[in-house]
């Protein structure tokens, strides 16, 4: 009995999909819906917040059997994910996903005629809260630099902090002396 239970648990663990595989599965459903022109399936893949926008695209969903999707990068962080892919020779996609009720749904999609850089996924989804945010304290600010007349300020959003440079007022220029001959 113990062996059977262990075998059952191992079988279930092997069938569990990683979040990246789940994202790719939704992406493949999106591809199939576009190839067959199935607007209902295509719209059902979108999140509740994006469903009205997806519904407005219904008249444009038509069968495109020559359309094939490929993916170049998938990044998952918590309940958000982003996928970079391609749907044609010069049709590149950036697709953001959100987990709703345990299932991955498309939040938004952006197209381009040039490929997205693989590291752009880290800009699309903000980084996880760092040590300062978890501790509830503001991150340190940098002091005014000597002789450069620049000042660093810190801005915080709900998920991450960033430093940005802001010029501080420069002192008024000193008047120049004119030579004795008046030139």
C-alpha positions as CSV (number, residue, x, y, z in Angstrom):
1,X,0.0,0.0,0.0
2,X,2.8,2.4,0.9
3,X,4.5,1.7,-2.5
4,X,1.3,2.4,-4.3
5,X,0.8,5.7,-2.5
6,X,4.4,6.7,-3.3
7,X,3.9,5.8,-7.0
8,X,0.7,7.8,-7.2
9,X,2.3,10.9,-5.7
10,X,5.3,10.6,-8.1
11,X,2.9,10.3,-11.0
12,X,1.0,13.4,-10.0
13,X,4.2,15.4,-9.5
14,X,5.4,14.4,-13.0
15,X,2.2,15.7,-14.6
16,X,2.2,19.1,-12.8
17,X,3.1,21.8,-15.2
18,X,5.5,24.6,-14.4
19,X,4.1,28.1,-14.8
20,X,6.2,28.6,-17.9
21,X,4.7,25.5,-19.5
22,X,1.2,26.8,-18.5
23,X,2.0,30.1,-20.2
24,X,3.1,28.3,-23.4
25,X,0.0,26.2,-23.3
26,X,-2.2,29.4,-23.3
27,X,0.0,30.8,-26.1
28,X,-0.6,27.6,-28.2
29,X,-4.4,27.9,-27.6
30,X,-4.1,31.5,-28.8
31,X,-2.3,30.3,-32.0
32,X,-4.9,27.5,-32.7
33,X,-7.8,30.0,-32.2
34,X,-6.2,32.4,-34.7
35,X,-5.5,29.6,-37.2
36,X,-9.1,28.3,-37.1
37,X,-10.7,31.8,-36.6
38,X,-12.4,30.7,-33.4
39,X,-13.2,34.1,-31.8
40,X,-15.0,32.6,-28.8
41,X,-11.8,30.6,-27.7
42,X,-9.6,33.6,-28.5
43,X,-11.7,35.9,-26.3
44,X,-11.9,33.4,-23.5
45,X,-8.1,33.5,-23.1
46,X,-8.2,37.1,-22.0
47,X,-8.5,38.3,-18.4
48,X,-11.7,39.8,-17.1
49,X,-10.2,43.3,-17.1
50,X,-9.2,43.0,-20.8
51,X,-12.3,41.1,-22.0
52,X,-14.1,44.2,-23.3
53,X,-11.1,45.1,-25.4
54,X,-10.8,41.5,-26.7
55,X,-14.5,41.5,-27.5
56,X,-14.1,44.5,-29.7
57,X,-11.6,42.5,-31.8
58,X,-14.2,39.8,-32.6
59,X,-14.9,41.1,-36.1
60,X,-11.2,40.9,-37.0
61,X,-10.6,37.3,-35.9
62,X,-10.7,35.2,-39.0
63,X,-9.1,31.9,-40.0
64,X,-5.3,32.3,-40.7
65,X,-4.0,28.7,-41.2
66,X,-0.6,30.0,-42.2
67,X,-0.1,31.8,-38.8
68,X,2.5,30.0,-36.6
69,X,3.6,31.3,-33.2
70,X,7.0,30.8,-31.7
71,X,8.3,32.0,-28.3
72,X,11.7,33.3,-27.5
73,X,11.4,34.1,-23.7
74,X,9.0,33.4,-20.9
75,X,9.3,35.2,-17.5
76,X,7.0,34.4,-14.6
77,X,7.0,36.3,-11.3
78,X,4.2,35.4,-8.9
79,X,0.8,35.9,-10.5
80,X,2.2,37.9,-13.5
81,X,4.1,36.7,-16.6
82,X,5.4,37.9,-19.9
83,X,6.1,36.1,-23.1
84,X,8.1,37.4,-26.0
85,X,7.3,35.7,-29.3
86,X,6.8,35.9,-33.0
87,X,3.7,35.2,-35.1
88,X,5.0,36.0,-38.6
89,X,8.1,37.0,-40.5
90,X,8.1,40.5,-39.1
91,X,5.3,40.2,-36.5
92,X,6.8,40.2,-33.0
93,X,4.7,40.0,-29.8
94,X,5.0,40.9,-26.2
95,X,2.2,39.3,-24.3
96,X,1.5,39.9,-20.6
97,X,-0.4,37.3,-18.5
98,X,-2.1,37.4,-15.2
99,X,-3.3,34.5,-13.1
100,X,-7.1,34.6,-12.4
101,X,-8.8,31.9,-10.4
102,X,-5.7,29.6,-10.8
103,X,-5.6,29.9,-14.6
104,X,-3.3,32.1,-16.8
105,X,-5.1,34.8,-18.8
106,X,-3.8,37.3,-21.3
107,X,-3.7,40.8,-19.8
108,X,-2.5,42.6,-22.9
109,X,-0.6,42.1,-26.1
110,X,1.7,44.5,-28.0
111,X,3.0,44.0,-31.5
112,X,6.1,45.3,-33.2
113,X,7.9,44.8,-36.5
114,X,11.2,44.5,-34.7
115,X,12.1,41.8,-32.2
116,X,12.0,42.7,-28.5
117,X,15.2,42.4,-26.5
118,X,15.1,39.3,-24.3
119,X,15.9,41.4,-21.2
120,X,12.9,43.6,-21.7
121,X,10.8,41.1,-19.8
122,X,12.3,42.4,-16.6
123,X,11.1,45.9,-17.5
124,X,7.6,44.8,-18.4
125,X,7.1,43.1,-15.0
126,X,8.6,45.2,-12.1
127,X,11.0,43.4,-9.8
128,X,9.9,41.8,-6.6
129,X,10.0,43.9,-3.5
130,X,13.5,44.2,-2.2
131,X,14.9,44.2,1.3
132,X,13.9,47.8,2.0
133,X,10.3,47.3,0.9
134,X,10.0,44.1,2.9
135,X,11.4,45.8,6.0
136,X,9.0,48.8,5.5
137,X,11.8,51.4,5.4
138,X,12.7,53.8,2.7
139,X,15.8,53.1,0.6
140,X,18.9,55.3,1.3
141,X,19.3,58.4,-0.7
142,X,22.6,59.6,-2.2
143,X,24.1,62.9,-1.0
144,X,24.7,65.9,-3.2
145,X,28.0,65.3,-5.0
146,X,30.7,67.8,-4.4
147,X,31.6,70.0,-7.3
148,X,29.1,68.6,-9.7
149,X,25.9,70.4,-8.7
150,X,23.7,67.3,-9.0
151,X,21.4,65.8,-6.5
152,X,20.0,62.3,-6.3
153,X,16.4,61.8,-5.3
154,X,14.6,58.5,-4.5
155,X,11.1,57.7,-5.7
156,X,9.1,54.8,-4.6
157,X,6.2,53.0,-6.1
158,X,4.3,50.2,-4.4
159,X,6.7,47.6,-5.7
160,X,10.1,49.1,-6.3
161,X,12.3,52.1,-5.7
162,X,14.5,53.9,-8.2
163,X,17.1,56.7,-7.9
164,X,17.1,59.5,-10.4
165,X,19.4,62.4,-11.0
166,X,18.0,65.9,-10.7
167,X,20.2,68.9,-11.4
168,X,20.4,71.3,-8.5
169,X,20.5,75.1,-9.0
170,X,24.0,76.2,-10.1
171,X,25.6,79.2,-8.6
172,X,25.4,82.5,-10.6
173,X,28.4,82.9,-12.8
174,X,31.0,85.4,-11.7
175,X,31.3,88.6,-13.8
176,X,34.3,88.6,-16.1
177,X,36.8,91.4,-15.9
178,X,37.4,93.4,-19.0
179,X,40.9,94.1,-20.0
180,X,42.2,97.6,-19.4
181,X,42.1,98.5,-23.2
182,X,38.3,97.9,-23.2
183,X,38.1,95.1,-25.7
